[in-house]
Amino acid sequence: MSQEKSAIKKIRATGAMREVMAEYFAELDEAAKTGSEKIAWCTSVGPAELLRSFGFLVYFPENHGALLGATRMAADLIPAATAAGYSPEICSYLTSDVGSYLSKTTPLTRAFGMESVPKADVLVYNTNQCRDVQDWLGFYEREWGVPMLGIQTPRSVGDLSDAIVGGLIEQHKALIPHLEEISGRKFDIDRLREVMASSHRCTQLWREVLRLATHRPSPITFFDCTIHMGPAVVLRGEERAERYYEVLIAELEERIADGVGAVDDESLRFYWEGMPVWGKLRDHAEQFAGHRACVVASTYCNSWIFDALEYADPFEGMARAYTEIFIVRSEDFKQGYMESMVRDYAIDGIIFHDAKTCPNNSNNRYGLPLRLREQIGTPFVVIDGDLNDLRLYSEEQARTQFEALVEQLQEQPA
């Protein structure tokens, strides 16, 4: 199949995002060097709002994992973690991050001038994503001798029952005395409400960014969104994240008004299910654009939309927000969610990424693609790969699968 080389359209707001992210990492670096502020590590879909209400600077190890993948450093670093007893078959975010620490090298040096990741005063996880996050932070608990706190979330959740929500509320509240002792501050529920209100505003602005892709042509791609979701991940609860998304939305609305699409002459619209292949973002973006195809939606980027953070009871809000996300839910819920996304974004085909070291974010393994096709007729392909370990990714297989799906769609009668 012939394919034209297609340039990636730059988003002007990227410069502003880089400034915001650089400022965030500079603050962490300064605090780590001087001890001027306490640092909490938090898994990406964990209780960041509660930590910020205590005055912690919050660092997210998955963000570092994504940087290791995007810079293609991961495959060289994973063997160091393997030598330390970590299986190469577990989360490659975990193994590349641990390997980075053991090898004393990090992409934060080149990107932000940091010698290392910032040492934590406390490590906080939520197992809503997987058990690996607990084991990941457990490495640093042993390495640094700092306390580790956690929330255990049920999996395969259909409807959120009162029993589930009540148990999670109690787990969140149980963190308070420990955080008071570590931070040296008393819990302030009014401050928590302020942080949660800001976080909720951020999540609604991020939703608006993603919803703008329902327009045809879409002003933004999935590959753009994996980069621009950065502030929603690491800075939710801070006003600078809100301000950034207001800038990005204005630019995307300008594109829509001018009829400018992220992909020239967009003719096909795709949904990406699963993790990105971080080391292939640009390659994938160019490949899709070369076929006038735009990946307009994903479950991954929607993982940082937390409607429940507006609840009057902040503990119920956190309990619900971090248990409503796609990865926690039942197969029936996931199918219904994807059916609605296919309709809302006028999706022509679905790309399922089977990430070998991330089974919890690979939703092709239990029959979902076939059930979706039977229910709504949407064709799909499965690409084998990984989020970070490019040794598990086949360039040829991915290209062949994608081009076969494009041909199938082009041959369909109008």
GUDO-826614 format. One record per residue (C-alpha): residue number from 1; x, y, z. Coordinates in Angstrom, 1 decimal, decimal comma. Last residue first. Layout:
<torlums>
TORLUM; i; c1; c2; c3
TORLUM; NUM; X; Y; Z
...
</torlums>
This chain:
<torlums>
TORLUM; i; c1; c2; c3
TORLUM; 414; -19,8; 4,4; 0,7
TORLUM; 413; -19,1; 0,7; 0,0
TORLUM; 412; -16,3; -0,8; 2,1
TORLUM; 411; -13,0; -1,2; 0,2
TORLUM; 410; -11,4; 1,8; 1,9
TORLUM; 409; -12,3; 0,3; 5,3
TORLUM; 408; -10,6; -3,0; 4,6
TORLUM; 407; -7,6; -1,3; 3,0
TORLUM; 406; -7,1; 0,8; 6,1
TORLUM; 405; -7,4; -2,3; 8,4
TORLUM; 404; -4,8; -4,1; 6,3
TORLUM; 403; -2,6; -1,1; 6,5
TORLUM; 402; -2,8; -1,1; 10,3
TORLUM; 401; -2,0; -4,8; 10,6
TORLUM; 400; 0,9; -4,7; 8,2
TORLUM; 399; 2,4; -1,6; 9,9
TORLUM; 398; 2,2; -3,2; 13,3
TORLUM; 397; 3,6; -6,5; 12,2
TORLUM; 396; 6,5; -4,8; 10,4
TORLUM; 395; 7,5; -2,6; 13,3
TORLUM; 394; 7,4; -5,5; 15,7
TORLUM; 393; 7,4; -4,5; 19,4
TORLUM; 392; 8,6; -6,6; 22,3
TORLUM; 391; 12,2; -5,3; 22,1
TORLUM; 390; 10,6; -1,9; 22,2
TORLUM; 389; 10,1; -2,2; 26,0
TORLUM; 388; 8,2; 0,9; 27,0
TORLUM; 387; 4,5; 0,7; 26,4
TORLUM; 386; 4,6; -2,7; 24,8
TORLUM; 385; 4,0; -4,4; 21,5
TORLUM; 384; 1,5; -6,5; 19,6
TORLUM; 383; -1,0; -4,6; 17,4
TORLUM; 382; -4,6; -6,0; 17,4
TORLUM; 381; -6,8; -4,9; 14,5
TORLUM; 380; -10,4; -3,7; 14,5
TORLUM; 379; -13,6; -3,5; 12,5
TORLUM; 378; -16,7; -1,8; 14,0
TORLUM; 377; -19,9; -3,8; 13,4
TORLUM; 376; -21,8; -2,4; 16,5
TORLUM; 375; -22,6; -5,6; 18,5
TORLUM; 374; -20,7; -8,3; 16,7
TORLUM; 373; -17,7; -6,0; 16,3
TORLUM; 372; -17,8; -5,0; 19,9
TORLUM; 371; -18,0; -8,6; 21,0
TORLUM; 370; -15,1; -9,5; 18,8
TORLUM; 369; -12,9; -6,8; 20,2
TORLUM; 368; -13,9; -7,6; 23,8
TORLUM; 367; -13,0; -11,3; 23,7
TORLUM; 366; -10,9; -11,5; 26,9
TORLUM; 365; -7,5; -10,5; 25,7
TORLUM; 364; -8,1; -7,4; 23,7
TORLUM; 363; -8,3; -5,0; 26,7
TORLUM; 362; -4,6; -4,5; 27,3
TORLUM; 361; -4,3; -1,9; 30,1
TORLUM; 360; -4,4; -4,5; 32,9
TORLUM; 359; -2,1; -6,8; 30,9
TORLUM; 358; 0,8; -4,3; 30,9
TORLUM; 357; 4,0; -6,1; 30,2
TORLUM; 356; 2,9; -7,4; 26,7
TORLUM; 355; 1,1; -4,3; 25,6
TORLUM; 354; -1,7; -5,6; 23,3
TORLUM; 353; -2,6; -2,4; 21,5
TORLUM; 352; -6,1; -2,5; 20,1
TORLUM; 351; -6,6; -0,3; 17,1
TORLUM; 350; -10,3; 0,4; 16,4
TORLUM; 349; -11,9; 1,3; 13,2
TORLUM; 348; -14,3; 3,9; 11,6
TORLUM; 347; -15,0; 5,9; 14,7
TORLUM; 346; -17,7; 8,6; 14,5
TORLUM; 345; -16,4; 10,2; 17,8
TORLUM; 344; -19,6; 10,0; 19,8
TORLUM; 343; -20,6; 6,6; 18,3
TORLUM; 342; -17,3; 4,8; 18,8
TORLUM; 341; -17,1; 6,4; 22,3
TORLUM; 340; -20,5; 5,1; 23,2
TORLUM; 339; -19,7; 1,6; 22,1
TORLUM; 338; -16,4; 1,8; 24,0
TORLUM; 337; -18,1; 2,7; 27,3
TORLUM; 336; -20,7; -0,1; 26,9
TORLUM; 335; -18,0; -2,7; 26,2
TORLUM; 334; -15,9; -1,5; 29,2
TORLUM; 333; -18,9; -1,6; 31,5
TORLUM; 332; -19,7; -5,2; 30,5
TORLUM; 331; -16,0; -6,2; 30,9
TORLUM; 330; -16,1; -4,8; 34,5
TORLUM; 329; -14,3; -1,6; 35,6
TORLUM; 328; -11,0; -0,7; 37,2
TORLUM; 327; -9,2; 0,1; 34,0
TORLUM; 326; -12,0; 2,4; 32,8
TORLUM; 325; -11,9; 4,9; 35,7
TORLUM; 324; -14,8; 5,0; 38,1
TORLUM; 323; -12,7; 3,9; 41,1
TORLUM; 322; -10,5; 6,9; 41,4
TORLUM; 321; -13,3; 9,4; 41,1
TORLUM; 320; -15,6; 7,5; 43,5
TORLUM; 319; -13,3; 7,3; 46,4
TORLUM; 318; -12,0; 10,8; 45,8
TORLUM; 317; -15,4; 12,3; 45,7
TORLUM; 316; -16,6; 10,3; 48,7
TORLUM; 315; -13,6; 11,7; 50,6
TORLUM; 314; -14,3; 15,2; 49,3
TORLUM; 313; -17,9; 15,2; 50,6
TORLUM; 312; -19,6; 17,8; 48,5
TORLUM; 311; -18,8; 15,8; 45,3
TORLUM; 310; -17,0; 17,8; 42,6
TORLUM; 309; -14,2; 15,3; 42,4
TORLUM; 308; -16,8; 12,8; 41,0
TORLUM; 307; -16,2; 14,0; 37,4
TORLUM; 306; -12,6; 12,7; 37,3
TORLUM; 305; -11,3; 12,9; 33,7
TORLUM; 304; -7,7; 11,7; 33,8
TORLUM; 303; -8,3; 8,2; 32,3
TORLUM; 302; -9,7; 9,8; 29,1
TORLUM; 301; -6,2; 9,8; 27,6
TORLUM; 300; -6,0; 6,0; 27,9
TORLUM; 299; -9,5; 5,2; 26,7
TORLUM; 298; -8,7; 6,7; 23,3
TORLUM; 297; -10,0; 9,1; 20,7
TORLUM; 296; -9,2; 10,9; 17,4
TORLUM; 295; -6,7; 8,7; 15,7
TORLUM; 294; -6,6; 10,5; 12,4
TORLUM; 293; -6,2; 8,8; 9,1
TORLUM; 292; -5,2; 10,6; 5,9
TORLUM; 291; -3,0; 7,5; 5,1
TORLUM; 290; 0,2; 9,4; 5,7
TORLUM; 289; -1,4; 10,8; 8,8
TORLUM; 288; -1,6; 7,3; 10,3
TORLUM; 287; 2,1; 6,6; 9,6
TORLUM; 286; 3,3; 10,0; 10,7
TORLUM; 285; 1,5; 9,7; 14,1
TORLUM; 284; 2,8; 6,1; 14,5
TORLUM; 283; 6,4; 7,1; 13,9
TORLUM; 282; 6,0; 10,1; 16,2
TORLUM; 281; 4,6; 8,1; 19,0
TORLUM; 280; 7,0; 5,1; 18,5
TORLUM; 279; 9,0; 5,1; 21,8
TORLUM; 278; 5,9; 5,6; 23,9
TORLUM; 277; 3,9; 2,7; 22,4
TORLUM; 276; 0,7; 4,2; 23,7
TORLUM; 275; -1,3; 2,2; 26,2
TORLUM; 274; -4,6; 0,6; 25,4
TORLUM; 273; -7,4; 1,2; 22,9
TORLUM; 272; -6,7; 3,7; 20,1
TORLUM; 271; -9,8; 4,8; 18,2
TORLUM; 270; -9,6; 5,6; 14,6
TORLUM; 269; -11,1; 8,1; 12,1
TORLUM; 268; -10,6; 7,9; 8,4
TORLUM; 267; -10,8; 10,6; 5,7
TORLUM; 266; -8,8; 13,5; 7,1
TORLUM; 265; -7,7; 15,8; 4,3
TORLUM; 264; -4,6; 17,0; 6,2
TORLUM; 263; -4,4; 15,5; 9,8
TORLUM; 262; -4,6; 17,9; 12,7
TORLUM; 261; -7,4; 19,5; 10,9
TORLUM; 260; -7,8; 23,1; 10,0
TORLUM; 259; -11,4; 24,3; 9,2
TORLUM; 258; -10,6; 27,9; 10,4
TORLUM; 257; -13,1; 27,8; 13,2
TORLUM; 256; -11,9; 24,3; 14,2
TORLUM; 255; -8,3; 25,4; 14,2
TORLUM; 254; -9,2; 28,4; 16,4
TORLUM; 253; -11,1; 26,1; 18,7
TORLUM; 252; -7,9; 24,1; 19,1
TORLUM; 251; -5,9; 27,2; 19,9
TORLUM; 250; -8,4; 28,4; 22,5
TORLUM; 249; -8,5; 25,0; 24,1
TORLUM; 248; -4,8; 24,9; 24,5
TORLUM; 247; -4,7; 28,3; 26,2
TORLUM; 246; -7,5; 27,3; 28,6
TORLUM; 245; -5,7; 24,1; 29,2
TORLUM; 244; -2,6; 25,9; 30,4
TORLUM; 243; -4,6; 28,1; 32,8
TORLUM; 242; -6,2; 25,1; 34,4
TORLUM; 241; -2,8; 23,4; 34,9
TORLUM; 240; -1,5; 26,6; 36,4
TORLUM; 239; -4,4; 26,6; 38,9
TORLUM; 238; -3,0; 23,6; 40,8
TORLUM; 237; -5,2; 20,6; 41,8
TORLUM; 236; -4,2; 18,7; 38,7
TORLUM; 235; -0,5; 19,3; 38,2
TORLUM; 234; 1,1; 15,9; 37,4
TORLUM; 233; -1,5; 14,1; 35,4
TORLUM; 232; -3,6; 16,9; 34,0
TORLUM; 231; -0,4; 18,8; 33,3
TORLUM; 230; 1,0; 16,0; 31,2
TORLUM; 229; -2,2; 15,3; 29,1
TORLUM; 228; -0,6; 17,4; 26,4
TORLUM; 227; 1,9; 14,7; 25,4
TORLUM; 226; -0,5; 11,7; 25,1
TORLUM; 225; -3,0; 14,2; 23,6
TORLUM; 224; -0,8; 14,9; 20,6
TORLUM; 223; -0,6; 11,2; 19,8
TORLUM; 222; -4,4; 10,9; 20,2
TORLUM; 221; -4,8; 13,5; 17,5
TORLUM; 220; -6,0; 17,2; 17,6
TORLUM; 219; -8,1; 19,6; 15,5
TORLUM; 218; -10,3; 16,8; 14,3
TORLUM; 217; -11,7; 17,3; 10,8
TORLUM; 216; -14,5; 16,7; 11,6
TORLUM; 215; -15,3; 17,7; 15,2
TORLUM; 214; -15,5; 15,0; 17,8
TORLUM; 213; -11,8; 15,8; 18,6
TORLUM; 212; -13,0; 18,9; 20,5
TORLUM; 211; -14,2; 16,4; 23,1
TORLUM; 210; -10,6; 15,6; 24,2
TORLUM; 209; -9,8; 19,3; 24,9
TORLUM; 208; -13,1; 19,7; 26,7
TORLUM; 207; -12,4; 16,7; 28,9
TORLUM; 206; -9,1; 18,3; 29,8
TORLUM; 205; -11,0; 21,5; 30,8
TORLUM; 204; -13,3; 19,4; 33,0
TORLUM; 203; -10,4; 17,6; 34,6
TORLUM; 202; -8,7; 20,9; 35,4
TORLUM; 201; -11,9; 22,3; 36,9
TORLUM; 200; -12,1; 19,1; 39,1
TORLUM; 199; -8,5; 19,5; 40,2
TORLUM; 198; -9,2; 23,1; 41,2
TORLUM; 197; -12,2; 22,1; 43,2
TORLUM; 196; -10,3; 19,3; 44,7
TORLUM; 195; -7,5; 21,6; 45,9
TORLUM; 194; -10,0; 24,0; 47,5
TORLUM; 193; -11,9; 21,2; 49,1
TORLUM; 192; -8,7; 19,8; 50,6
TORLUM; 191; -7,9; 23,3; 52,0
TORLUM; 190; -11,3; 23,4; 53,6
TORLUM; 189; -10,7; 19,9; 55,1
TORLUM; 188; -7,5; 21,0; 56,8
TORLUM; 187; -5,5; 18,1; 58,2
TORLUM; 186; -2,9; 19,3; 60,7
TORLUM; 185; 0,6; 19,8; 59,4
TORLUM; 184; 4,0; 18,3; 60,3
TORLUM; 183; 4,1; 16,7; 56,8
TORLUM; 182; 5,1; 13,2; 58,0
TORLUM; 181; 2,9; 13,2; 61,1
TORLUM; 180; -0,1; 14,7; 59,5
TORLUM; 179; 0,3; 12,3; 56,5
TORLUM; 178; 0,2; 9,4; 58,9
TORLUM; 177; -2,8; 10,7; 60,8
TORLUM; 176; -4,6; 11,3; 57,5
TORLUM; 175; -4,1; 8,1; 55,6
TORLUM; 174; -6,9; 6,3; 57,4
TORLUM; 173; -9,4; 8,8; 55,9
TORLUM; 172; -8,6; 7,5; 52,4
TORLUM; 171; -9,0; 3,9; 53,5
TORLUM; 170; -12,3; 4,8; 55,2
TORLUM; 169; -13,7; 6,4; 52,0
TORLUM; 168; -12,5; 3,3; 50,0
TORLUM; 167; -14,6; 1,0; 52,2
TORLUM; 166; -17,6; 3,2; 51,9
TORLUM; 165; -17,4; 3,3; 48,2
TORLUM; 164; -17,2; -0,4; 47,8
TORLUM; 163; -20,0; -1,1; 50,3
TORLUM; 162; -22,2; 1,7; 48,8
TORLUM; 161; -21,9; -0,2; 45,5
TORLUM; 160; -20,1; 1,2; 42,5
TORLUM; 159; -21,8; -0,5; 39,6
TORLUM; 158; -19,6; -2,9; 37,6
TORLUM; 157; -16,2; -3,2; 39,2
TORLUM; 156; -13,7; -5,6; 37,7
TORLUM; 155; -11,1; -4,7; 40,3
TORLUM; 154; -11,3; -3,7; 44,0
TORLUM; 153; -9,1; -0,8; 45,2
TORLUM; 152; -6,4; -1,2; 47,9
TORLUM; 151; -5,2; 2,2; 49,0
TORLUM; 150; -1,6; 2,7; 50,1
TORLUM; 149; 1,0; 4,2; 52,4
TORLUM; 148; 4,8; 3,8; 52,2
TORLUM; 147; 7,1; 5,2; 54,8
TORLUM; 146; 10,7; 6,1; 54,0
TORLUM; 145; 13,6; 3,7; 54,4
TORLUM; 144; 15,3; 4,9; 51,1
TORLUM; 143; 15,9; 1,7; 49,2
TORLUM; 142; 13,3; -0,5; 51,0
TORLUM; 141; 10,5; 2,1; 50,5
TORLUM; 140; 11,9; 2,8; 47,0
TORLUM; 139; 11,4; -0,8; 45,9
TORLUM; 138; 8,0; -0,9; 47,6
TORLUM; 137; 7,0; 2,0; 45,3
TORLUM; 136; 7,2; -0,4; 42,4
TORLUM; 135; 5,6; -3,3; 44,3
TORLUM; 134; 2,6; -1,2; 45,1
TORLUM; 133; 2,4; 0,1; 41,5
TORLUM; 132; 2,7; -3,5; 40,2
TORLUM; 131; -0,6; -4,5; 41,9
TORLUM; 130; -2,6; -2,8; 39,1
TORLUM; 129; -4,4; 0,4; 38,1
TORLUM; 128; -6,8; 0,8; 41,0
TORLUM; 127; -3,9; -0,3; 43,3
TORLUM; 126; -3,6; 3,2; 44,8
TORLUM; 125; -0,1; 4,3; 45,9
TORLUM; 124; 1,5; 6,7; 48,3
TORLUM; 123; 5,3; 7,0; 49,0
TORLUM; 122; 6,4; 9,4; 51,7
TORLUM; 121; 9,4; 11,7; 52,1
TORLUM; 120; 10,4; 11,0; 48,6
TORLUM; 119; 13,8; 11,5; 46,9
TORLUM; 118; 13,5; 13,5; 43,7
TORLUM; 117; 14,5; 11,6; 40,5
TORLUM; 116; 18,2; 12,2; 39,7
TORLUM; 115; 20,7; 14,7; 38,5
TORLUM; 114; 18,0; 17,1; 37,3
TORLUM; 113; 18,8; 19,5; 34,4
TORLUM; 112; 15,3; 19,5; 33,1
TORLUM; 111; 15,2; 17,6; 29,9
TORLUM; 110; 18,7; 16,3; 29,7
TORLUM; 109; 18,9; 15,3; 33,4
TORLUM; 108; 15,2; 14,3; 33,6
TORLUM; 107; 16,0; 11,6; 31,0
TORLUM; 106; 17,5; 9,6; 33,9
TORLUM; 105; 20,8; 7,8; 34,7
TORLUM; 104; 22,1; 6,4; 37,9
TORLUM; 103; 22,0; 2,8; 36,6
TORLUM; 102; 20,1; 1,5; 39,7
TORLUM; 101; 17,6; 4,4; 39,4
TORLUM; 100; 17,1; 3,9; 35,7
TORLUM; 99; 16,7; 0,2; 36,1
TORLUM; 98; 14,1; 0,8; 38,7
TORLUM; 97; 12,3; 3,1; 36,3
TORLUM; 96; 12,7; 0,8; 33,3
TORLUM; 95; 11,5; -2,2; 35,4
TORLUM; 94; 8,5; -0,4; 36,8
TORLUM; 93; 7,4; 1,3; 33,6
TORLUM; 92; 8,1; -2,1; 31,9
TORLUM; 91; 5,3; -3,7; 34,1
TORLUM; 90; 6,2; -7,3; 34,7
TORLUM; 89; 7,5; -9,7; 32,1
TORLUM; 88; 11,2; -8,6; 32,4
TORLUM; 87; 11,0; -10,1; 36,0
TORLUM; 86; 12,6; -8,0; 38,7
TORLUM; 85; 15,4; -9,8; 40,5
TORLUM; 84; 18,1; -7,1; 40,7
TORLUM; 83; 19,6; -8,3; 37,4
TORLUM; 82; 16,2; -7,8; 35,8
TORLUM; 81; 16,2; -4,2; 37,1
TORLUM; 80; 19,6; -3,6; 35,5
TORLUM; 79; 18,3; -5,3; 32,3
TORLUM; 78; 15,5; -2,8; 32,1
TORLUM; 77; 17,9; 0,1; 31,5
TORLUM; 76; 18,9; -0,3; 27,9
TORLUM; 75; 15,3; -1,2; 26,8
TORLUM; 74; 14,0; 1,8; 28,6
TORLUM; 73; 16,1; 4,6; 27,1
TORLUM; 72; 13,9; 5,1; 24,1
TORLUM; 71; 13,3; 8,7; 25,0
TORLUM; 70; 9,5; 8,2; 24,9
TORLUM; 69; 9,8; 5,1; 27,0
TORLUM; 68; 11,9; 6,6; 29,7
TORLUM; 67; 9,7; 9,7; 29,7
TORLUM; 66; 6,6; 7,4; 30,1
TORLUM; 65; 8,2; 5,8; 33,2
TORLUM; 64; 9,0; 9,2; 34,6
TORLUM; 63; 5,4; 10,2; 34,3
TORLUM; 62; 4,5; 6,8; 35,9
TORLUM; 61; 6,6; 7,9; 38,9
TORLUM; 60; 4,4; 10,8; 39,8
TORLUM; 59; 5,8; 13,5; 42,0
TORLUM; 58; 3,7; 15,6; 44,4
TORLUM; 57; 5,0; 18,6; 46,3
TORLUM; 56; 3,4; 18,1; 49,7
TORLUM; 55; 1,5; 20,9; 51,3
TORLUM; 54; -1,0; 18,8; 53,3
TORLUM; 53; -3,8; 19,7; 50,8
TORLUM; 52; -1,4; 18,6; 48,1
TORLUM; 51; -1,4; 15,0; 49,4
TORLUM; 50; -5,2; 14,8; 49,6
TORLUM; 49; -5,5; 16,1; 46,1
TORLUM; 48; -2,9; 13,6; 44,8
TORLUM; 47; -5,0; 10,7; 46,0
TORLUM; 46; -3,9; 8,1; 43,4
TORLUM; 45; -4,5; 7,8; 39,6
TORLUM; 44; -0,9; 8,6; 38,7
TORLUM; 43; 0,8; 6,8; 41,6
TORLUM; 42; 1,9; 9,3; 44,2
TORLUM; 41; 5,4; 10,2; 45,4
TORLUM; 40; 5,3; 12,8; 48,2
TORLUM; 39; 7,9; 15,5; 48,6
TORLUM; 38; 8,2; 17,7; 51,7
TORLUM; 37; 9,4; 21,3; 51,1
TORLUM; 36; 12,6; 23,2; 51,8
TORLUM; 35; 14,6; 20,0; 52,0
TORLUM; 34; 17,4; 21,7; 50,1
TORLUM; 33; 18,2; 19,3; 47,3
TORLUM; 32; 14,9; 17,5; 47,0
TORLUM; 31; 12,9; 20,7; 47,3
TORLUM; 30; 15,0; 22,4; 44,6
TORLUM; 29; 14,5; 19,4; 42,3
TORLUM; 28; 10,8; 19,2; 42,9
TORLUM; 27; 10,4; 22,9; 42,2
TORLUM; 26; 12,5; 22,7; 39,0
TORLUM; 25; 10,3; 19,7; 37,9
TORLUM; 24; 7,1; 21,8; 38,1
TORLUM; 23; 8,7; 24,8; 36,4
TORLUM; 22; 9,9; 22,7; 33,6
TORLUM; 21; 6,4; 21,2; 33,2
TORLUM; 20; 4,8; 24,7; 33,0
TORLUM; 19; 7,4; 25,9; 30,5
TORLUM; 18; 7,0; 22,8; 28,4
TORLUM; 17; 3,2; 23,3; 28,3
TORLUM; 16; 3,7; 26,9; 27,2
TORLUM; 15; 5,9; 25,8; 24,3
TORLUM; 14; 3,4; 23,1; 23,3
TORLUM; 13; 0,7; 25,8; 23,1
TORLUM; 12; 1,7; 26,4; 19,4
TORLUM; 11; 0,6; 22,9; 18,4
TORLUM; 10; 2,8; 21,5; 15,6
TORLUM; 9; 1,4; 19,8; 12,7
TORLUM; 8; 3,1; 16,5; 12,0
TORLUM; 7; 4,4; 16,3; 8,4
TORLUM; 6; 3,0; 13,5; 6,2
TORLUM; 5; 5,1; 11,1; 4,2
TORLUM; 4; 2,8; 9,6; 1,6
TORLUM; 3; 1,8; 5,9; 1,7
TORLUM; 2; 1,5; 3,4; -1,0
TORLUM; 1; 0,0; 0,0; 0,0
</torlums>
